[in-house]
């Protein structure tokens, strides 16, 4: 978690964006895996929610289009203007 916060610093992100992106994806996936295991052991009733979170994150990270979930949830003004 500390590494994610430190690498989120604006100067680091702008200077080493690709490095930041790959570190961020790797660390978030490790954190989500640890959270999944933790919830499986200590809060099985919350297991469904972590599956939803992981699914949304995987779609966001590996989708070829930028931010598909946000586009679906929050329509842009162009798409709302085209509807009658």
Residue, then its C-alpha position, 0 to 999 in steps of 0.5 A: x500500500x505504501x508503494x502505491x501511495x509513493x508511486x502515485x506522486x505526480x512527479x513520479x507518474x509523469x516521469x515514469x508513467x509506464x513503470x508506474x502503471x505496471x507497478x500499480x497493476x501488479x500491486x493492486x492485483x496482489x492486494x485484491x488477492x490478499x483481500x480475497x483470501x482474507x475474506x474467504x477465511x474471515x468473512x465468507x458472507x462478503x465474498x460475493x462483493x469482492x468478486x464484483x470488485x475484482x470483476x470490475x477492476x479486471x474489466x477496467x484494466x484489460x479493456x481496450x477502450x478507456x474506462x468502459x464501466x464509467x462510460x456505461x454507468x455515467x453517459x456522456x453528454x454526446x450520447x444523451x444528446x443523440x437520444x430523442 
